[in-house]
Every structure is written in structure tokens, then in C-alpha cells.
Amino acid sequence: MCNRLLNDLIDIWQLLGHSHNVAWLMGKARTHNGSSTPTIRDVARAAELSVASVSRVLNRHDNVHPETRDKVHRAMRDLGYVPNAAARSLSTAKANAIGVVLPDLYGEYFGELVRGIDRAVGKHGKLLLLSTIHADLALAASAMGAMRGRTDGLIVMAPELSRADLDTVIPAGMPTVLINSPEDAAHFNLRVDNRAGMMLMVRHLLARGCRSIIHLGGRPENLDAAERTEGFRMAMADLAPDLAADVLQGDFSEESGERLVQQLLSKGSRFDAIFAANDMMALGAIQALKTVGISVPDEVAVAGFDDIPLARHLGLTTLAVNIAATGAMAVERLMIELAGEAPAPQLVRTSARLVVRESTSRR
């Protein structure tokens, strides 16, 4: 362990451009326990290049000849050299990491979002640091504060925090891109056009002949849930003003979708369509209906929102928002900001696309 520490110090000194005391450190490293871990100087010697040239390759400078880059990578492989992240961060004044703060990690939606973010971050040669806040302001402040100095920028999804709360917890001066968060004047914000999506689905269900549509909403304090409930009511008022716009409050979980439909059935309520605020609640609704022998879609049509992978496999009609692409888009925007080339902050609405599958299709 001591030997590894000494070699890490050597790398840090070399990458910072300091040469004094390096020979002494190298001597200590090579005599400790009679073993040696390869250093940047060893890579330079094996590649027959200067330490400065190796450093430029490790720090991904653009002005490096391809042949030089190949020599360094070959020497690294031959020696089993692993670049020291701390050394690179000190030499470039960058953490080479992106922080991602999400409300939760449960469910396929967040899995898809992180997949898109991770792929995009990896293409830029950076690492990913992830934290969850569970709609807790104190936890949000702690998570984002902990990422100061450890990340170059943040991607934040906080649909249950207020704009004032976000202003409080986002570190001052930290490049930050928001996803599905309250709009502010300081940050780029990617949001789904929930109201337009609800209009598409309500129109589809009405065209199918549905006349008693129940909307299963998410948590009312959630920004997306509130917009989707509002969008449902607006669509019903616009497209079918003579029909009721019934809303039951859930929490985005599969269990809440199943529970709400069970409550409807126990009361003897009559309905011919369930339109849930997300796919997980829609799948819970289908389970509740099938348990009592109600045919989907012959007797009740069911639709969701988001188009998670499971929705595709189970034939759920939904509104696709291309979750992974949203995560990748947030990364690309953050990269632009980190390069100092970002235009003024703005709110960008991404469109939801109607995807009709078996759960609403007539047989």
C-alpha cells in the first residue's frame, strides 16, 4: 500500500510538471518491499518519449500525434500501468467526472435514463457519480454539496423540489443542466411536453370509442404528475366536454395502479378506459383487471406514459418520450457548457409520441 502511495505521488508530481524530489520518491518506491508499481516515468522510458509527451496523452490533449498516442498506449499495456485519476485531475484542474442527481433509482424509467447518461458520459471520457434525493431538500443539499470539487458539472432531475429550493441547493457557479425540474432563469432545462402528450392519448382513446376514461395520476407534488393531470382535464374539456374527467391520485408505482383499480372495482364503478400517468401504474391496472377476469382491451382499454422497455414487451399503449435519449441530450448540453460555448439558458420541451399497442387495440 505504501509503495502504491509513493508511485501515486510520483505521477502527481510528474503530471504537475515538477521534477524536484521525483528521483528520491522513485528510489523509495522501488526499494519498498523490493517491488515496484510502474509510474509515468516508466511509461515514458518504455515508449522512448518524454514524460511531458506521455502526460499530454493521458490528459487527452488534442495536439498529440497518433503515432505518439499509440506508443504510449502500447507501453501502458506492456507495463500494466493504470493512470492515476487524482494526478490527472490536479494537472488539468478538472475532476473528469459528471454528477447526476435523481429523485430515485427504482423502476425502469430511471434505469433507462441512467443508461443514456452513462453512455454519453463515457464517450467524453468522463466518469459518472450518482446520487438520489427522494424529494428531500436536506438530502438534495447534501448530495449536491458533496459533488462540488468531485465533478465538473451536474445533471439534476428534481421534479418535486420548488424553484426556490433548487436555487438553494445547486452549488453556485457549478455548470448544471436540469431534467424535468422547475423552470428557472439560470439553467438549461429539458422537460417533456406533458400536456400535448395527454391530448394525443385522450384523442386516441375517444377515437377508439371510450366514453368513461379514468386517469390514474402520480403524486400531486410531482411536476410531471401535475402537468399530466392538468393536461388530461384540458384534453377532456376540449375534446369531450360532455364526458367526466375522473382522476384518482396514485404515486407512480405499479402497486398504486393496481390498488386504485381494485378500489374502482370494489365500488362497482363503470369505466371503459384507464389512462395512467406512467407505465408502471398502467401495468398495475392491467394486473388488477386480469385478476377479476376483465379483458384488456376488449372490455377496458389501458394506456400509460413514458414507454419503458417493459411496456414494449407487454404490449402497452403509451406515450414514448425516449428516456435514454433525454439523458444523452442532457450530457451533450452540459459538455457544451463545460467548453464555455453554451448559449443562454432555456427551457426545451421534448415531444411525446403516441405508440399504439395491444392494450388499446380492438381485436
C-alpha positions as CSV (number, residue, x, y, z in Angstrom):
1,M,0.0,0.0,0.0
2,C,2.8,2.4,0.9
3,N,4.5,1.5,-2.4
4,R,1.4,2.4,-4.3
5,L,1.1,5.7,-2.5
6,L,4.7,6.6,-3.4
7,N,4.1,5.8,-7.0
8,D,0.9,7.9,-7.0
9,L,2.9,10.8,-5.6
10,I,5.4,10.4,-8.5
11,D,2.6,10.5,-11.0
12,I,1.1,13.6,-9.4
13,W,4.5,15.5,-9.4
14,Q,5.2,14.5,-13.0
15,L,1.8,15.5,-14.3
16,L,2.0,18.8,-12.5
17,G,5.3,19.4,-14.2
18,H,7.6,19.3,-11.1
19,S,10.8,17.4,-11.3
20,H,12.5,18.1,-8.0
21,N,12.3,15.2,-5.4
22,V,10.9,12.8,-8.1
23,A,14.1,10.8,-8.2
24,W,14.1,10.5,-4.4
25,L,10.5,9.3,-4.5
26,M,11.2,6.8,-7.2
27,G,14.1,5.4,-5.1
28,K,11.7,5.0,-2.2
29,A,9.1,3.4,-4.3
30,R,11.5,0.9,-5.9
31,T,13.1,-0.2,-2.7
32,H,9.9,-0.5,-0.6
33,N,9.3,-4.3,0.0
34,G,11.5,-4.9,-3.1
35,S,8.7,-4.3,-5.5
36,S,7.7,-1.6,-8.0
37,T,4.5,-0.4,-9.5
38,P,5.0,1.2,-12.9
39,T,5.0,5.0,-13.0
40,I,4.5,7.6,-15.7
41,R,8.3,7.8,-16.0
42,D,8.5,4.1,-16.7
43,V,5.9,4.5,-19.4
44,A,7.9,7.4,-20.9
45,R,11.1,5.3,-20.9
46,A,9.4,2.3,-22.5
47,A,7.8,4.4,-25.2
48,E,11.1,6.4,-25.7
49,L,9.2,9.6,-25.2
50,S,9.4,12.5,-22.7
51,V,7.2,12.5,-19.6
52,A,5.6,15.6,-20.9
53,S,4.5,13.7,-24.1
54,V,3.1,10.9,-22.0
55,S,1.3,13.4,-19.8
56,R,-0.3,15.0,-22.9
57,V,-1.7,11.6,-24.0
58,L,-3.0,10.8,-20.5
59,N,-4.7,14.2,-20.3
60,R,-6.3,13.7,-23.8
61,H,-4.7,16.8,-25.4
62,D,-5.7,17.4,-29.0
63,N,-2.2,18.3,-30.2
64,V,-0.8,14.7,-29.9
65,H,0.4,12.8,-33.0
66,P,-1.5,9.5,-33.4
67,E,1.9,7.6,-33.5
68,T,2.8,9.1,-30.2
69,R,-0.6,8.2,-28.7
70,D,-0.1,4.6,-30.0
71,K,3.4,4.3,-28.4
72,V,2.1,5.5,-25.0
73,H,-0.9,3.1,-25.0
74,R,1.3,0.2,-26.1
75,A,3.8,0.9,-23.3
76,M,1.0,1.2,-20.8
77,R,-0.4,-2.2,-21.8
78,D,3.0,-3.8,-21.7
79,L,3.8,-2.4,-18.2
80,G,0.3,-2.8,-16.8
81,Y,0.3,0.9,-16.0
82,V,-3.0,2.3,-14.7
83,P,-3.2,6.2,-14.9
84,N,-3.8,7.9,-11.6
85,A,-7.1,9.8,-11.7
86,A,-6.1,12.1,-8.9
87,A,-2.9,13.1,-10.7
88,R,-4.8,13.9,-13.9
89,S,-7.4,15.9,-12.0
90,L,-4.7,18.0,-10.4
91,S,-2.9,18.6,-13.6
92,T,-5.9,19.7,-15.6
93,A,-7.9,21.3,-12.8
94,K,-10.8,19.1,-13.8
95,A,-12.4,16.2,-11.9
96,N,-13.2,14.3,-15.2
97,A,-16.5,13.3,-13.7
98,I,-20.1,14.3,-14.1
99,G,-22.5,14.3,-11.1
100,V,-26.1,13.0,-11.6
101,V,-28.7,13.7,-9.0
102,L,-32.0,11.9,-9.4
103,P,-35.2,11.6,-7.2
104,D,-35.0,7.8,-7.1
105,L,-33.4,4.8,-8.8
106,Y,-36.3,2.4,-8.6
107,G,-38.0,1.3,-11.7
108,E,-37.2,1.0,-15.4
109,Y,-37.6,4.8,-16.1
110,F,-34.5,5.7,-14.1
111,G,-32.6,2.7,-15.4
112,E,-33.2,3.9,-18.9
113,L,-32.3,7.5,-18.0
114,V,-29.0,6.5,-16.3
115,R,-28.2,4.2,-19.3
116,G,-28.5,7.1,-21.7
117,I,-26.4,9.4,-19.4
118,D,-23.7,6.8,-18.8
119,R,-23.2,6.1,-22.5
120,A,-22.9,9.8,-23.4
121,V,-20.6,10.5,-20.4
122,G,-18.4,7.6,-21.4
123,K,-18.0,8.9,-25.0
124,H,-16.5,12.0,-23.5
125,G,-14.0,10.0,-21.4
126,K,-15.5,11.0,-18.1
127,L,-16.8,9.1,-15.1
128,L,-20.3,9.2,-13.6
129,L,-21.1,10.0,-9.9
130,L,-24.7,9.2,-9.0
131,S,-26.9,10.2,-6.0
132,T,-30.6,10.2,-5.1
133,I,-32.5,12.7,-3.1
134,H,-36.0,11.2,-2.7
135,A,-37.7,14.7,-2.8
136,D,-35.8,15.6,0.4
137,L,-34.4,19.1,0.4
138,A,-31.8,18.4,3.1
139,L,-30.6,15.3,1.2
140,A,-30.5,17.3,-2.1
141,A,-28.3,19.9,-0.4
142,S,-26.0,17.3,1.0
143,A,-25.8,15.3,-2.3
144,M,-25.0,18.4,-4.5
145,G,-22.7,19.9,-1.9
146,A,-20.7,16.6,-1.8
147,M,-20.2,16.8,-5.6
148,R,-18.6,20.2,-5.5
149,G,-14.9,19.6,-6.3
150,R,-15.5,16.0,-7.3
151,T,-17.4,16.7,-10.5
152,D,-17.0,19.2,-13.4
153,G,-20.8,19.7,-13.7
154,L,-24.2,18.4,-12.7
155,I,-27.3,16.9,-14.3
156,V,-30.2,17.3,-11.9
157,M,-33.7,15.8,-12.0
158,A,-35.8,17.2,-9.2
159,P,-39.5,17.3,-10.1
160,E,-40.6,17.6,-6.5
161,L,-38.4,20.5,-5.4
162,S,-39.6,24.1,-5.9
163,R,-37.6,26.6,-8.0
164,A,-36.6,28.3,-4.8
165,D,-35.3,25.0,-3.4
166,L,-33.3,24.4,-6.5
167,D,-31.7,27.8,-6.3
168,T,-30.7,27.0,-2.7
169,V,-29.1,23.5,-3.3
170,I,-27.4,23.8,-6.7
171,P,-23.8,24.9,-6.0
172,A,-23.1,28.5,-7.1
173,G,-21.1,28.6,-10.3
174,M,-21.4,24.9,-11.0
175,P,-22.4,24.1,-14.6
176,T,-25.8,22.4,-14.3
177,V,-28.4,21.0,-16.7
178,L,-31.9,20.2,-15.4
179,I,-34.2,17.4,-16.5
180,N,-38.0,17.6,-15.7
181,S,-37.4,20.2,-13.0
182,P,-39.0,23.6,-12.2
183,E,-38.1,26.2,-14.7
184,D,-35.6,28.9,-13.7
185,A,-33.6,31.6,-15.5
186,A,-30.2,30.2,-14.7
187,H,-30.1,26.7,-16.2
188,F,-30.9,24.8,-19.3
189,N,-33.9,22.6,-18.6
190,L,-35.2,19.6,-20.6
191,R,-38.9,18.9,-20.0
192,V,-41.5,16.7,-21.6
193,D,-44.4,18.4,-23.2
194,N,-46.8,16.6,-21.0
195,R,-50.0,18.5,-21.9
196,A,-49.5,17.8,-25.7
197,G,-48.9,14.1,-24.9
198,M,-52.1,13.9,-22.8
199,M,-54.0,15.4,-25.7
200,L,-52.7,12.7,-28.1
201,M,-53.7,9.9,-25.8
202,V,-57.1,11.2,-25.0
203,R,-57.9,11.7,-28.7
204,H,-56.8,8.1,-29.3
205,L,-59.0,6.7,-26.6
206,L,-62.0,8.7,-27.7
207,A,-61.5,7.6,-31.3
208,R,-61.4,4.0,-30.1
209,G,-64.9,4.6,-28.6
210,C,-64.1,5.0,-24.9
211,R,-66.5,7.2,-23.1
212,S,-65.6,6.7,-19.4
213,I,-61.8,7.3,-19.1
214,I,-60.2,7.2,-15.6
215,H,-56.9,9.0,-15.2
216,L,-54.5,7.5,-12.6
217,G,-52.3,10.4,-11.5
218,G,-48.9,10.5,-9.9
219,R,-48.0,12.3,-6.7
220,P,-49.6,15.8,-6.9
221,E,-46.4,17.5,-5.7
222,N,-44.5,16.0,-8.7
223,L,-44.1,18.4,-11.6
224,D,-44.8,15.8,-14.3
225,A,-47.7,14.3,-12.4
226,A,-49.3,17.7,-12.0
227,E,-48.8,18.6,-15.7
228,R,-50.2,15.3,-16.8
229,T,-53.3,15.6,-14.7
230,E,-53.9,19.1,-15.9
231,G,-53.3,18.0,-19.5
232,F,-55.9,15.2,-19.1
233,R,-58.5,17.6,-17.8
234,M,-57.8,20.1,-20.5
235,A,-57.9,17.4,-23.2
236,M,-61.2,16.1,-22.0
237,A,-62.7,19.6,-21.7
238,D,-61.6,20.3,-25.3
239,L,-62.3,17.0,-27.0
240,A,-65.3,15.6,-25.0
241,P,-66.8,18.4,-22.8
242,D,-69.9,16.3,-22.1
243,L,-67.8,13.5,-20.5
244,A,-66.5,13.3,-17.0
245,A,-62.7,13.8,-16.4
246,D,-62.3,11.5,-13.4
247,V,-58.9,11.5,-11.7
248,L,-57.6,9.1,-9.0
249,Q,-54.4,10.0,-7.2
250,G,-51.6,7.4,-7.2
251,D,-47.8,7.6,-6.7
252,F,-46.3,6.3,-9.9
253,S,-45.8,2.8,-8.5
254,E,-47.2,-0.4,-10.0
255,E,-48.8,-1.1,-6.6
256,S,-50.7,2.1,-6.6
257,G,-52.1,1.4,-10.1
258,E,-53.3,-2.0,-9.0
259,R,-54.8,-0.6,-5.8
260,L,-56.7,2.2,-7.4
261,V,-58.3,-0.1,-9.9
262,Q,-59.2,-2.6,-7.2
263,Q,-60.9,0.3,-5.4
264,L,-62.9,1.2,-8.5
265,L,-64.0,-2.4,-9.0
266,S,-65.0,-2.8,-5.3
267,K,-67.3,0.2,-5.6
268,G,-68.9,-1.1,-8.8
269,S,-67.7,1.8,-10.8
270,R,-68.2,1.5,-14.6
271,F,-65.4,2.6,-16.9
272,D,-64.0,1.5,-20.3
273,A,-60.5,3.0,-20.2
274,I,-57.7,3.6,-17.8
275,F,-55.1,6.2,-18.7
276,A,-52.2,6.2,-16.1
277,A,-49.6,8.9,-15.6
278,N,-46.8,6.4,-16.2
279,D,-46.3,2.9,-17.5
280,M,-45.8,1.2,-14.1
281,M,-49.2,2.3,-12.8
282,A,-50.8,1.2,-16.1
283,L,-49.2,-2.3,-15.7
284,G,-50.6,-2.4,-12.2
285,A,-54.0,-1.6,-13.5
286,I,-53.8,-4.4,-16.1
287,Q,-52.9,-6.8,-13.3
288,A,-55.9,-5.8,-11.2
289,L,-58.3,-6.1,-14.2
290,K,-56.9,-9.5,-15.3
291,T,-57.2,-10.8,-11.7
292,V,-61.0,-10.5,-11.8
293,G,-61.3,-11.7,-15.4
294,I,-61.8,-8.3,-17.1
295,S,-60.4,-8.5,-20.7
296,V,-57.9,-5.9,-21.8
297,P,-58.5,-4.3,-24.2
298,D,-61.9,-5.8,-25.1
299,E,-63.7,-4.6,-22.0
300,V,-61.3,-2.0,-20.7
301,A,-58.5,-0.2,-22.7
302,V,-55.3,0.7,-20.7
303,A,-52.6,3.2,-21.6
304,G,-49.6,4.6,-19.9
305,F,-46.9,7.3,-20.3
306,D,-43.0,7.0,-20.8
307,D,-42.6,3.8,-22.9
308,I,-40.3,1.9,-20.6
309,P,-38.8,-1.3,-22.0
310,L,-41.4,-3.4,-20.2
311,A,-44.2,-1.6,-21.9
312,R,-42.9,-2.8,-25.3
313,H,-42.7,-6.4,-24.1
314,L,-46.2,-6.4,-22.6
315,G,-48.0,-4.6,-25.4
316,L,-48.9,-1.5,-23.5
317,T,-50.1,1.5,-25.5
318,T,-48.2,4.5,-24.2
319,L,-46.6,7.9,-24.9
320,A,-42.9,7.4,-25.8
321,V,-40.5,10.1,-24.5
322,N,-37.2,8.4,-25.5
323,I,-35.9,8.3,-22.0
324,A,-32.3,7.3,-22.8
325,A,-32.0,9.9,-25.5
326,T,-33.2,12.6,-23.0
327,G,-30.3,11.6,-20.7
328,A,-27.8,11.7,-23.6
329,M,-29.1,15.1,-24.6
330,A,-28.6,16.5,-21.1
331,V,-25.0,15.3,-21.2
332,E,-24.3,16.9,-24.6
333,R,-25.7,20.2,-23.4
334,L,-23.5,20.0,-20.3
335,M,-20.4,19.3,-22.3
336,I,-21.1,22.5,-24.3
337,E,-21.4,24.4,-21.1
338,L,-18.2,23.0,-19.8
339,A,-16.5,24.1,-23.0
340,G,-17.7,27.6,-22.3
341,E,-19.7,27.7,-25.5
342,A,-23.3,27.4,-24.1
343,P,-26.0,29.9,-25.3
344,A,-28.4,31.5,-22.8
345,P,-30.3,29.1,-20.5
346,Q,-33.6,28.0,-21.9
347,L,-36.5,25.6,-21.4
348,V,-36.7,22.9,-24.1
349,R,-39.8,20.8,-24.3
350,T,-39.4,17.3,-25.9
351,S,-42.4,15.8,-27.6
352,A,-44.2,12.6,-26.6
353,R,-45.0,10.2,-29.3
354,L,-48.2,8.1,-29.3
355,V,-47.4,4.3,-29.5
356,V,-50.4,2.1,-30.0
357,R,-50.1,-1.5,-28.9
358,E,-52.4,-4.3,-27.9
359,S,-53.7,-2.8,-24.7
360,T,-56.0,-0.4,-26.6
361,S,-56.3,-2.1,-30.0
362,R,-59.6,-3.6,-31.0
363,R,-59.5,-7.3,-31.8
